[in-house]
Amino acid sequence: MGRARLLRPQPLPSRRAAGQRCLFLPLAELPRRSRPELISRLTGQGYRYEGDLGIQGREAFQAPPVPPEHHLYAVVAGSKSHLDHVLLRDYLRQRPDEVQRYSVLKVALARRFPADSQGRAAYSAAKSALVEELVAKSYAARTVGAS
């Protein structure tokens, strides 16, 4: 499958209410040419391919209904989506106040929207402004740290 590099799972603040973890698992950094094979392999294991869900350079998969509940993402190595994820992850590791803010919003939205495909889309749209703000802050923090 080309030279895809598997990544360590990255638990981020949960979409589900307390006691029901939903993990964000960036699966792999993959060359663009490896996408069709990755999609075929994962759908063969029961994952449902969801496309990029509006984020270029990322492929989303809905997990089969077995524990642990999770979402699976593959990012194209070196893509903006990949850099956004890494910078946001690193920023949140340094800013527990922002993790708390993000978590509070995610829990509130999880209670508001059902866990079906329409609810998931509405949930994502409702948190997008905060995610965009946090990603911008993560880029700014990187710039300050580099100077």
N, C-alpha and C positions, 0 to 999 in steps of 0.2 A: 504494500500500500504506500509506496513512496517512502518518505522519511518522516512520518508523523512522529511527534514527540509527545508522549503522554505526560500530563501534568498531575501534580498532587491535588486532590480535591480541596476546594476552597469553601468551607462553610461560611456563608455570609448571613446577616440577620434574616431570620426565618420569615417566610410569607405567612405561615400558619400561626395560629394562636399557640400560646405556651403549651408545651407537652406534645406538640405535633411538629417535629422538625421537617423542614423541606430544604434540602441542600442544593446549593448552586454548585455544580460540578463541571468546571471547564475540563473537557476531556483531553483535548490534544491541540497542539499547534500543528497544523497540517498544510502542506503545499496545496495550492488550488487544484492541481491535477488529481489529488487523492480524494477529493470530495465524493465522487460517485461511488467509489469502493467503500468508503466509510459509511455512507448512507445505506448502502446495500447490506453491509455487515450488521449495522445496528438495527435496521428494520427486520433483519432475519432473526434477531434476538428479542424481538417483541417491542422495540422502541418505535414510536410513531414520529416520523419526520415532520417538522413544522416549518421548514424553510428558515429564513434569516430573521423573521419577525420584525422586519424593518431596520435591522442593524447589519449593514454590509460587513462582510468578513467574518460573520458568525453563523453557525448552523445550530438550530435548536431541535431538541428531541424530547418528546414526552415519554417518560419511563413506563414500563409495564406496571400493572397494579400489584406490585409486590414490595415489601419493605426492603430497605428504607425508602420512603417517598422522596423523590428528587427530580430535579430537572437536569438535563445533560446538554452541554454546549460544547461545540468544537469551534475553535477560532483559527483563522488563517494566520500562520506565522508572519509576524511583522506587520500585520494589518493595523489600522487605526483602532478597530474593535479590540484587538489583543492589547495594544498599548493602553487604551482606556481602562480595560479591566485591571491590568497590572498596576497602573498608577492609582486607580481608585482603591484597590486592595491595600496598597502600601500606605496611602493617605489615611484610610480608616484604621489601620493598625496603630497609627500614631495619634489618632484623635478619638478617644472614647466618647467625647461629647457629641461628635458627629455620628458615631455608631448608635448612640442612644436616640438621637433625633431621627435617624433613618429607621431604626427598629420600631419606634413608636408609630411612625407613619405606616410602615409595612403591616404591623399588627392591626391597626385601625382599618386599613384597606382590606386585609384578609377577612375581617369580620363583616365588612360591607359588601364584598363581591363574592359570588359563588365560585367554587373551584372547578368550573367547567371552562370550555374554551372561550366563551364570550366573557365570562367573569375574569378570566386570566388576562384577556386583552384590555378590559376596562381597568383592571388592577395595574397593569403595566403603564397604561396611559396616565392614570392618576398619580403615579409616582415619578413620572418622567421629568417633571420640572425640578424636583429635588435631586434626582440622579444627575441631570445635566449640571446643576449648580455644584454638586460634589465633584463631578469629573473636572469641571473648570477649576475648582479649588485645588484639585490634585495636580493639574498641570501647572498652576501658579506656584504651588509648593515645590514642585520639581525645579522650576525655573529659579526660585529663590535659593534652593539648596545647591544648584549648580554654579551659582555666581560667587 
